Amino acid sequence: MTTVNIKDAKNRLNELVRKTESGEIVTITRNGRPVADIVPHKKKGGTDWEAGYRYMREHGIDFSGELAPDWDDPLPEDFLITPLPADYGKPKPSKK
């Protein structure tokens, strides 16, 4: 691990970046105290969609992966202003 002060880091940035490209971590200090690290870039993994599809096929899950074309259209105004029924959210009596 290389340690350099901030003034030297500014003047030697290309050299320090080359070191990190080879896997080394460079610590930058100000007044002898570490303030930053230059580290090698790591690729982000992302989502393995193929693994998800494979899992669904193996477990018999049917998902076409398509949404209705109007799934994000605004709701009609009459739907939005219609009050909910008085018993909305209340438990239903059980049938015996």
C-alpha positions as CSV (number, residue, x, y, z in Angstrom):
1,M,0.0,0.0,0.0
2,T,1.4,3.4,-1.0
3,T,0.8,6.5,1.0
4,V,1.3,10.0,-0.4
5,N,0.5,13.5,0.7
6,I,-2.2,15.4,-1.2
7,K,0.3,17.8,-2.9
8,D,2.4,14.8,-4.3
9,A,-0.8,13.0,-5.3
10,K,-1.8,15.9,-7.4
11,N,1.5,16.0,-9.2
12,R,1.8,12.2,-9.6
13,L,-1.8,11.3,-10.3
14,N,-1.1,9.4,-13.5
15,E,1.5,7.2,-11.7
16,L,-0.8,6.6,-8.8
17,V,-3.6,5.6,-11.1
18,R,-1.3,3.1,-12.9
19,K,-0.5,1.5,-9.5
20,T,-4.2,1.1,-8.7
21,E,-4.8,-0.5,-12.1
22,S,-2.3,-3.2,-11.0
23,G,-4.4,-3.8,-7.9
24,E,-2.6,-1.6,-5.4
25,I,-4.4,0.8,-3.0
26,V,-3.0,4.3,-2.7
27,T,-3.8,6.3,0.5
28,I,-3.8,10.1,0.2
29,T,-3.0,12.1,3.4
30,R,-3.3,15.7,4.5
31,N,-1.1,16.8,7.4
32,G,-0.2,13.1,8.0
33,R,-3.8,12.0,8.4
34,P,-5.5,9.7,5.7
35,V,-8.2,11.5,3.9
36,A,-8.8,9.4,0.7
37,D,-8.0,6.2,-1.0
38,I,-7.5,5.5,-4.7
39,V,-8.7,1.9,-5.2
40,P,-9.1,-0.3,-8.2
41,H,-12.4,-0.1,-10.0
42,K,-14.7,-3.1,-9.5
43,K,-17.3,-4.0,-12.1
44,K,-20.8,-4.0,-10.7
45,G,-22.4,-7.5,-10.8
46,G,-25.9,-6.5,-11.9
47,T,-28.9,-8.7,-12.0
48,D,-28.6,-12.2,-13.5
49,W,-31.9,-12.3,-15.3
50,E,-31.1,-15.6,-17.0
51,A,-30.7,-17.2,-13.6
52,G,-34.1,-15.9,-12.6
53,Y,-35.8,-17.2,-15.7
54,R,-34.1,-20.6,-15.3
55,Y,-35.3,-20.8,-11.6
56,M,-38.9,-19.9,-12.7
57,R,-38.8,-22.6,-15.4
58,E,-37.4,-25.2,-13.1
59,H,-40.1,-24.5,-10.5
60,G,-43.0,-24.3,-12.9
61,I,-43.6,-20.6,-12.5
62,D,-45.4,-19.1,-15.5
63,F,-44.5,-15.5,-16.0
64,S,-44.6,-14.0,-19.5
65,G,-42.9,-10.8,-18.2
66,E,-45.2,-8.5,-20.1
67,L,-47.3,-5.7,-18.6
68,A,-50.5,-4.3,-20.1
69,P,-49.7,-1.3,-22.3
70,D,-51.8,1.0,-20.1
71,W,-50.4,-0.1,-16.7
72,D,-49.1,3.4,-15.9
73,D,-52.0,5.4,-17.4
74,P,-53.7,7.8,-14.9
75,L,-56.8,6.4,-13.2
76,P,-60.1,7.8,-14.3
77,E,-61.3,10.7,-12.2
78,D,-64.6,9.0,-11.3
79,F,-62.7,6.1,-9.9
80,L,-60.6,8.4,-7.8
81,I,-63.5,10.4,-6.3
82,T,-65.8,7.4,-5.6
83,P,-65.9,6.8,-1.9
84,L,-65.0,3.4,-0.5
85,P,-67.9,1.3,0.9
86,A,-68.7,1.8,4.5
87,D,-67.5,-1.7,5.4
88,Y,-64.2,-1.4,3.6
89,G,-61.3,-2.9,5.7
90,K,-63.6,-4.4,8.3
91,P,-63.4,-8.1,8.9
92,K,-66.1,-10.1,7.1
93,P,-68.3,-12.4,9.3
94,S,-67.3,-16.0,9.0
95,K,-69.7,-18.5,7.4
96,K,-70.4,-21.5,9.5
